[in-house]
């Protein structure tokens, strides 16, 4: 499963965390969720549950959502002006960052 995590700065809301389904899901389905920082574990869980394709993560093939939550929580605390982890590959046991773009 391909996931995107992002940090960006908005003129109105300040720093934001983005979580969504990566690849074509981000571009075509627009399956993403935003939250203003700071966020906590509960906020991140709610963000993930808001995704249109959330049921895919918890259906027959269970994915390591707990690892995604942990990664997103640590990522959200970084002092980047803007950053994208895309894709983050989520498996049954772990979350792997495949590519990253960071602006400091």
Secondary structure in CASP SS format (residue, H / E / C, confidence):
PFRMAT SS
TARGET T0000
AUTHOR 0000-0000-0000
METHOD secondary structure of the structure
MODEL  1
X C 1.00
X E 1.00
X E 1.00
X E 1.00
X E 1.00
X E 1.00
X E 1.00
X E 1.00
X E 1.00
X E 1.00
X C 1.00
X C 1.00
X C 1.00
X E 1.00
X E 1.00
X E 1.00
X E 1.00
X E 1.00
X E 1.00
X E 1.00
X E 1.00
X C 1.00
X C 1.00
X H 1.00
X H 1.00
X H 1.00
X H 1.00
X H 1.00
X H 1.00
X C 1.00
X C 1.00
X E 1.00
X E 1.00
X E 1.00
X E 1.00
X E 1.00
X C 1.00
X C 1.00
X C 1.00
X C 1.00
X H 1.00
X H 1.00
X H 1.00
X H 1.00
X H 1.00
X H 1.00
X H 1.00
X H 1.00
X H 1.00
X H 1.00
X C 1.00
X C 1.00
X C 1.00
X H 1.00
X H 1.00
X H 1.00
X H 1.00
X H 1.00
X C 1.00
X C 1.00
X C 1.00
X C 1.00
X C 1.00
X C 1.00
X H 1.00
X H 1.00
X H 1.00
X H 1.00
X H 1.00
X H 1.00
X H 1.00
X H 1.00
X H 1.00
X H 1.00
X H 1.00
X H 1.00
X C 1.00
X C 1.00
X C 1.00
X C 1.00
X C 1.00
X E 1.00
X E 1.00
X E 1.00
X E 1.00
X E 1.00
X E 1.00
X E 1.00
X E 1.00
X E 1.00
X C 1.00
X C 1.00
X C 1.00
X C 1.00
X E 1.00
X E 1.00
X E 1.00
X C 1.00
X C 1.00
X E 1.00
X E 1.00
X E 1.00
X E 1.00
X C 1.00
END
